[in-house]
Amino acid sequence: MTPSSPMPAEPVAGSATMPIPFIDLKAQQARIRPAIDRAIARVLEHGQYIMGPEVLELERRLQSSTGAAHAISCASGTDALMMAMMAKEVGPGQAVLCPAFTYTATPESLVLLGGTPVFVDVEHDSFNISVATLEGGLHAARKAGLRPVGIIGVDLFGQPAGYAALNDFADAHGLWVLADAAQSFGAECAGRRVGTLAEMTVTSFFPAKPLGCYGDGGAIFTEDAELAAVLRSIRSHGRGADKYDVIRHGINGRLDTIQAAVLIEKLSIFEDEIERRQVIAARYSDKLANVAVIPSVPPTRRSVWAQYTLRVDAAKRTTIQAMLKARGIPTEIYYPRPLHHQPAYQPFPVADGGLPISETLAQEVLSLPMHPYLDEATQDLIIGALAVALRT
Ligand SMILES: *Cc1c(COP(=O)(O)O)cnc(C)c1O
């Protein structure tokens, strides 16, 4: 016989049934499994695994759901960033301003192309790029002997960055703006969908993103027909009008037909999922506003809540996480280190004045389980356990 362990003072969440998932892809799959099976079977039937009819159908639907003039599907969010940087001919001697508080993929492609990221700070309430620090970024770039050419805005945790102000700043300084909307597909600003808020927008269909496939996938949106043609060429090894004309250097950046077929089915429930995410996020905010710093979204913007991220006392965060874990509640820290403190990105310039907010947020952020299928009972367990942990 195993010795009996002491009873926990309060019930452990999920122990009687299933562990609480951080993102519940199984619940979503159960809702649409027959349609997914049929969609994949159709691809196996016609056999056009590369650039099959589902890819074109998906692009048509992505275009109409965002309102963007052009939607170009591709193999991942990372490839989308790479293709966008290639289309803008980013290279040595050029600087691109981007926030330090983001995922490592944001500046990666521009570094691979020989460009230099210049890190700017974020706003402590939206977690997104701080327009007030762009001037300091330009100054740091010029001091390093670099020519600033563009800005990458990142829609962190599902909320669009302030593109109106970013676009104005960019216009005044002759820069392009790219939206890294890997986390924000479906979000809105002033009634306009992500995909139309900047000259170019990239997104990701990685499984855990708001709209995810069953593998890797991504897309690029633009209003510019010429840019769209260049991006399509880059996606297929730089081809010209004829398959065997090679007019530039490109990559193999295509989205698999099977992933397009999966995404078409997922898009059919996506609007409903966005609505559910609003209700769940509002419920978290309602019940946690008095105990933690809740995320803030201005009334003109709609987040798709890729993450629901609180700020807590930095000194207590590890304990809070451990207490929740002991109750079967997973949490995550996005991101524990701003990029300018990562070994691979330390050599690059940071905006004059430093990046104090990125550094503080990295110590304070805590993301809770968030997905469209989080039921009220489970959410109450999370909220209750968090309230206890925050009081310690
Ligand atoms: C996920 C993510 C990416 C990369 O997308 P992949 O599809 O995983 O390549 C880029 N930027 C941000 C902000 C992301 O969250």
The ligand as an ORCA input file, in Angstrom:
! r2SCAN-3c Opt
* xyz 0 1
  C       4.156     33.065    -33.310
  C       4.790     34.358    -33.655
  C       5.593     34.517    -34.814
  C       6.011     33.352    -35.664
  O       4.981     32.615    -36.226
  P       5.252     31.087    -36.676
  O       4.041     30.748    -37.478
  O       5.377     30.280    -35.435
  O       6.484     31.057    -37.495
  C       6.063     35.777    -35.121
  N       5.806     36.824    -34.335
  C       5.067     36.722    -33.205
  C       4.795     37.953    -32.395
  C       4.548     35.486    -32.828
  O       3.821     35.379    -31.701
*
